Amino acid sequence: MSDTSIVLLLGFVGSLICVMTPILKLNASITKLNTTMEFMNKKLETNDKKFTEHDNRLDNHEIRLDRLEHK
């Protein structure tokens, strides 16, 4: 192997490392973001259920107050 081949091989490996490192970091960040978004969606669903329940209770309370006022 001549010196030129070695330099070309090292240049190729160095370029590959320079390109692959940000791609791998980006992949890890995207995975972490997806996990966080799934967790937040689950929390929002439970909060929506709680808010719906609270709205129903408030509606019932208003109906009850309205009936008491008109007696």
C-alpha positions in Angstrom: 0.0 0.0 0.0 1.3 3.3 -0.9 1.2 6.5 1.2 -1.6 7.9 -0.9 -3.8 4.9 -0.3 -3.3 5.2 3.4 -4.0 8.9 3.4 -7.2 8.3 1.3 -8.3 5.5 3.7 -7.7 7.7 6.8 -9.5 10.6 5.1 -12.5 8.4 4.3 -12.7 7.0 7.8 -12.3 10.5 9.3 -15.1 11.8 7.0 -17.3 8.9 7.9 -16.8 9.6 11.6 -17.5 13.3 11.1 -20.8 12.5 9.3 -22.0 9.6 11.5 -21.5 11.3 14.9 -24.1 14.0 14.4 -26.5 11.6 12.8 -26.3 9.2 15.8 -26.8 12.1 18.2 -29.8 13.3 16.2 -31.3 9.8 16.3 -30.9 9.6 20.1 -32.5 13.1 20.5 -35.4 12.1 18.3 -36.0 8.9 20.2 -35.9 10.8 23.5 -38.3 13.4 22.1 -40.7 10.6 20.9 -40.7 9.0 24.3 -41.4 12.4 26.0 -44.2 13.2 23.6 -45.9 9.8 24.2 -45.7 10.4 28.0 -47.2 13.8 27.6 -50.0 12.5 25.4 -50.9 9.9 28.1 -50.9 12.6 30.8 -53.1 14.9 28.6 -55.6 12.1 28.1 -55.9 11.5 31.8 -56.3 15.3 32.4 -59.0 15.5 29.7 -60.9 12.7 31.5 -60.6 14.6 34.8 -61.7 17.9 33.2 -64.7 16.2 31.6 -65.7 14.7 35.0 -65.3 18.1 36.7 -67.3 19.8 34.0 -70.1 17.3 34.4 -70.1 17.8 38.2 -70.2 21.6 37.7 -73.1 21.3 35.3 -75.0 19.1 37.8 -74.3 21.6 40.5 -75.6 24.5 38.5 -78.8 22.5 37.7 -79.2 21.8 41.4 -78.7 25.4 42.3 -81.2 26.5 39.7 -83.8 24.1 41.0 -83.2 25.3 44.6 -83.6 28.9 43.6 -86.9 28.4 41.8 -88.6 26.6 44.7 
